[in-house]
Amino acid sequence: FHYNHLPFLVFIVLKMEGYDIFVPEMKLDSKYSVSGAECQVLSVALKPGENVQSEPGAMMMMSPSIKTDVGCGAATRVCTGESCCVTTYENNGREDGFVSLTPNFPAKIVPLHLPSVNNTFVAKNGSFMSSIGSAEVNADCDANPITCCLGGLGMCRQKVSGDGTVFYTAGGTVLQKNLAAGEKVIVDAQSIVGFQESVTFGVTPTGACCSCCFAGEGLCYGTLEGPGLVMVQSMSFEKYLNAVAPAYGGEANSAAADSAN
């Protein structure tokens, strides 16, 4: 046995536990493609009259025949970390066109066909990027004060319903698993991408006083109990900011001190 074998053994353990690394499924007849390893690009093919919706500021490039329009979605979108405005890109030409979209921060793109999860998926606030077909963003309100205050997802979570395809943003490596009925996994709430509506979200204490104060996970872990699909990410936007913001703040403070001197 050699320590170099450990990563492979960990991968085998994850596979035995039912976890899969999420890889976008690309079919020959698919209307979209996801390009790149990091900071990915979503390209959607649009026939005349077809459209795609996205959050504002996501467009990277598009065909000359694509027309941009902006409308207001449900007011509850604001409670889920999204803008109240929805950008629509529609092909007004006579030939096929395309539009390429990117997340508004360094992230991977996670496509999800809503009929595969019984037409509803609950996600972390701010996860929605774009959608094809019927996909309505609303708030999923959590009335449990314990999970609201200690679960890390807040009172309003993002719920997308419909029969279209929705594209979420996530950072690092994305793992997914279909939990069996009664099967439970403990997670860092910031690492959650989303879960099927049939999954129950809860909390459990991180441990004793020292663990709560110094382990970096706060007072409670999150729990996800099946049945249903769950997705988690290795580098959430919050974790990314925590990694880069102190260095940026240090440089800014240093520059301000130098200018003062």
C-alpha positions as CSV (number, residue, x, y, z in Angstrom):
1,F,0.0,0.0,0.0
2,H,1.2,3.5,-0.9
3,Y,-0.2,6.9,0.2
4,N,-0.5,7.8,-3.4
5,H,-3.3,5.3,-3.6
6,L,-5.4,7.2,-1.1
7,P,-7.2,9.6,-3.6
8,F,-8.3,6.6,-5.6
9,L,-9.5,4.8,-2.5
10,V,-11.5,7.8,-1.4
11,F,-13.1,8.0,-4.9
12,I,-14.0,4.3,-4.6
13,V,-15.6,4.9,-1.2
14,L,-17.7,7.8,-2.6
15,K,-18.8,5.6,-5.5
16,M,-19.8,2.8,-3.1
17,E,-21.8,5.3,-1.1
18,G,-23.7,6.3,-4.2
19,Y,-22.1,9.7,-5.0
20,D,-21.3,10.6,-8.6
21,I,-19.3,13.6,-9.9
22,F,-21.7,15.7,-11.9
23,V,-20.9,15.8,-15.6
24,P,-23.3,17.6,-17.9
25,E,-24.9,15.0,-20.3
26,M,-24.4,16.1,-23.8
27,K,-26.7,14.5,-26.4
28,L,-26.4,14.9,-30.2
29,D,-29.9,16.4,-30.4
30,S,-29.4,18.6,-27.3
31,K,-30.3,22.3,-27.7
32,Y,-27.4,23.4,-25.5
33,S,-23.8,22.7,-24.7
34,V,-21.6,23.5,-21.7
35,S,-18.0,24.4,-22.5
36,G,-14.8,24.7,-20.4
37,A,-13.5,23.2,-17.2
38,E,-13.9,26.2,-15.0
39,C,-15.8,29.5,-15.5
40,Q,-17.9,27.6,-18.0
41,V,-19.9,28.8,-20.9
42,L,-23.5,27.8,-21.7
43,S,-24.4,28.0,-25.5
44,V,-28.0,27.5,-26.5
45,A,-29.2,26.9,-30.1
46,L,-32.3,28.9,-30.9
47,K,-34.6,28.2,-33.9
48,P,-36.6,31.1,-35.3
49,G,-39.2,32.1,-32.6
50,E,-37.4,30.2,-29.7
51,N,-36.0,32.0,-26.6
52,V,-34.0,31.4,-23.5
53,Q,-34.2,33.3,-20.2
54,S,-31.4,34.3,-17.9
55,E,-30.4,36.5,-15.0
56,P,-29.2,40.0,-16.0
57,G,-25.6,40.4,-17.2
58,A,-25.1,36.8,-18.2
59,M,-24.7,37.3,-22.0
60,M,-21.3,36.7,-23.5
61,M,-22.0,36.6,-27.3
62,M,-24.9,35.9,-29.6
63,S,-26.1,35.8,-33.2
64,P,-27.2,39.1,-34.9
65,S,-30.8,37.8,-35.2
66,I,-31.2,37.5,-31.4
67,K,-33.3,40.2,-29.8
68,T,-32.9,41.1,-26.1
69,D,-35.9,41.9,-23.9
70,V,-36.3,42.5,-20.2
71,G,-39.4,41.7,-18.1
72,C,-40.3,41.5,-14.4
73,G,-40.7,38.1,-12.8
74,A,-42.5,37.3,-9.6
75,A,-41.7,39.6,-6.7
76,T,-40.7,36.6,-4.6
77,R,-37.6,36.2,-6.9
78,V,-35.9,39.0,-4.8
79,C,-36.3,36.9,-1.7
80,T,-34.4,34.1,-3.3
81,G,-31.3,36.1,-4.2
82,E,-32.3,36.9,-7.7
83,S,-33.1,40.1,-9.5
84,C,-36.7,40.9,-10.1
85,C,-35.8,41.4,-13.8
86,V,-35.5,38.5,-16.2
87,T,-33.6,38.8,-19.5
88,T,-35.1,37.0,-22.5
89,Y,-33.1,36.3,-25.7
90,E,-35.3,35.4,-28.7
91,N,-34.4,34.5,-32.2
92,N,-36.3,36.9,-34.5
93,G,-34.5,35.9,-37.6
94,R,-35.3,33.3,-40.3
95,E,-32.3,31.1,-39.6
96,D,-31.0,29.3,-36.6
97,G,-29.1,31.3,-34.1
98,F,-27.4,31.0,-30.7
99,V,-26.7,32.8,-27.5
100,S,-23.8,32.1,-25.1
101,L,-24.2,32.8,-21.4
102,T,-21.8,32.8,-18.5
103,P,-22.2,33.0,-14.7
104,N,-21.7,36.3,-13.0
105,F,-18.9,34.9,-10.8
106,P,-16.4,32.0,-11.3
107,A,-18.6,28.9,-11.4
108,K,-19.6,25.7,-13.1
109,I,-22.9,25.3,-14.9
110,V,-25.3,22.6,-13.7
111,P,-28.1,21.7,-16.1
112,L,-31.2,20.1,-14.6
113,H,-34.1,18.7,-16.6
114,L,-37.0,19.4,-14.2
115,P,-39.2,16.4,-15.2
116,S,-36.4,14.2,-13.9
117,V,-37.0,15.5,-10.4
118,N,-40.9,15.6,-10.5
119,N,-40.9,19.1,-12.0
120,T,-39.7,20.9,-8.8
121,F,-36.2,21.6,-7.4
122,V,-35.2,23.5,-4.3
123,A,-31.9,25.3,-4.5
124,K,-29.7,27.6,-2.5
125,N,-30.4,31.3,-2.9
126,G,-28.8,32.9,-6.0
127,S,-28.2,29.6,-7.7
128,F,-30.4,30.2,-10.8
129,M,-28.6,31.3,-13.9
130,S,-30.8,30.5,-17.0
131,S,-33.6,28.3,-18.2
132,I,-35.1,26.8,-21.4
133,G,-38.8,26.2,-21.6
134,S,-41.1,26.4,-18.6
135,A,-39.2,27.1,-15.4
136,E,-40.7,29.5,-12.8
137,V,-38.5,30.8,-10.0
138,N,-40.4,31.2,-6.7
139,A,-39.6,31.2,-2.9
140,D,-39.8,28.1,-0.8
141,C,-40.5,29.4,2.6
142,D,-39.2,27.5,5.6
143,A,-41.6,27.9,8.6
144,N,-39.3,26.0,11.0
145,P,-37.6,28.6,13.2
146,I,-34.7,26.2,14.0
147,T,-33.7,25.6,10.4
148,C,-34.4,29.2,9.5
149,C,-32.0,30.6,12.0
150,L,-29.4,27.8,12.3
151,G,-29.6,25.9,9.0
152,G,-27.7,28.4,6.9
153,L,-30.2,28.6,4.1
154,G,-32.4,31.3,5.6
155,M,-36.2,31.5,5.6
156,C,-36.7,31.7,1.9
157,R,-35.0,29.2,-0.4
158,Q,-35.2,29.1,-4.2
159,K,-37.7,26.8,-5.8
160,V,-38.0,26.3,-9.5
161,S,-41.0,24.6,-11.0
162,G,-41.9,23.6,-14.5
163,D,-41.2,21.1,-17.3
164,G,-38.2,22.9,-18.9
165,T,-34.4,22.8,-18.2
166,V,-32.9,25.0,-15.6
167,F,-29.2,25.9,-15.3
168,Y,-27.7,26.5,-11.9
169,T,-24.3,27.8,-10.9
170,A,-22.0,26.0,-8.5
171,G,-18.3,26.1,-7.6
172,G,-15.5,23.5,-7.6
173,T,-16.5,19.9,-7.9
174,V,-20.2,19.1,-7.9
175,L,-21.3,15.7,-6.4
176,Q,-24.8,14.3,-6.7
177,K,-26.7,11.4,-5.1
178,N,-30.2,10.0,-5.1
179,L,-30.9,9.4,-1.4
180,A,-33.1,6.4,-0.5
181,A,-36.1,6.9,1.8
182,G,-34.8,7.6,5.3
183,E,-31.2,7.9,4.2
184,K,-29.5,10.9,5.7
185,V,-26.3,12.9,4.9
186,I,-24.8,15.7,7.0
187,V,-23.6,18.6,5.0
188,D,-22.2,22.1,5.3
189,A,-25.2,24.2,4.4
190,Q,-23.0,26.6,2.2
191,S,-22.0,23.5,0.1
192,I,-25.5,22.7,-0.9
193,V,-26.5,23.3,-4.5
194,G,-30.0,22.1,-4.2
195,F,-32.3,19.1,-3.5
196,Q,-35.5,17.5,-4.7
197,E,-38.6,18.8,-3.0
198,S,-39.2,15.3,-1.4
199,V,-35.9,15.7,0.5
200,T,-36.2,17.0,4.1
201,F,-33.7,19.6,5.2
202,G,-32.8,19.8,8.9
203,V,-30.0,20.6,11.3
204,T,-27.8,18.8,13.8
205,P,-25.3,20.3,16.4
206,T,-21.7,20.5,15.3
207,G,-20.6,19.3,18.7
208,A,-19.5,20.7,22.0
209,C,-18.8,24.4,22.8
210,C,-15.2,24.4,21.4
211,S,-16.5,22.8,18.1
212,C,-19.2,25.4,17.8
213,C,-16.8,28.3,18.3
214,F,-13.6,27.2,16.6
215,A,-14.4,24.4,14.1
216,G,-15.4,26.9,11.4
217,E,-18.9,25.4,10.9
218,G,-20.9,27.4,13.4
219,L,-23.5,26.0,15.8
220,C,-25.2,23.5,13.4
221,Y,-24.5,21.3,10.4
222,G,-27.2,20.9,7.8
223,T,-28.9,17.5,7.2
224,L,-30.6,16.1,4.1
225,E,-32.9,13.1,4.4
226,G,-34.3,11.2,1.4
227,P,-35.9,10.2,-0.7
228,G,-34.7,12.3,-3.6
229,L,-31.8,13.9,-5.5
230,V,-29.2,16.1,-3.7
231,M,-26.4,18.1,-5.1
232,V,-23.4,19.6,-3.2
233,Q,-20.4,21.7,-4.3
234,S,-16.9,21.9,-3.0
235,M,-16.4,25.7,-3.5
236,S,-19.5,27.7,-2.8
237,F,-19.5,31.4,-3.6
238,E,-19.3,32.3,0.1
239,K,-16.3,30.0,0.6
240,Y,-14.6,31.6,-2.4
241,L,-15.2,35.1,-1.0
242,N,-13.8,34.1,2.4
243,A,-10.7,32.9,0.6
244,V,-10.0,36.0,-1.6
245,A,-11.6,38.9,0.4
246,P,-9.0,39.0,3.3
247,A,-6.1,39.2,0.8
248,Y,-7.9,41.9,-1.2
249,G,-8.7,43.8,2.0
250,G,-5.1,43.5,3.2
251,E,-3.8,45.0,-0.1
252,A,-6.3,47.8,0.0
253,N,-5.4,48.7,3.6
254,S,-1.7,48.5,2.8
255,A,-2.2,50.8,-0.3
256,A,-4.2,53.3,1.8
257,A,-1.4,53.3,4.5
258,D,1.3,53.9,1.9
259,S,-0.7,56.8,0.4
260,A,-1.2,58.4,3.8
261,N,2.5,58.3,4.5
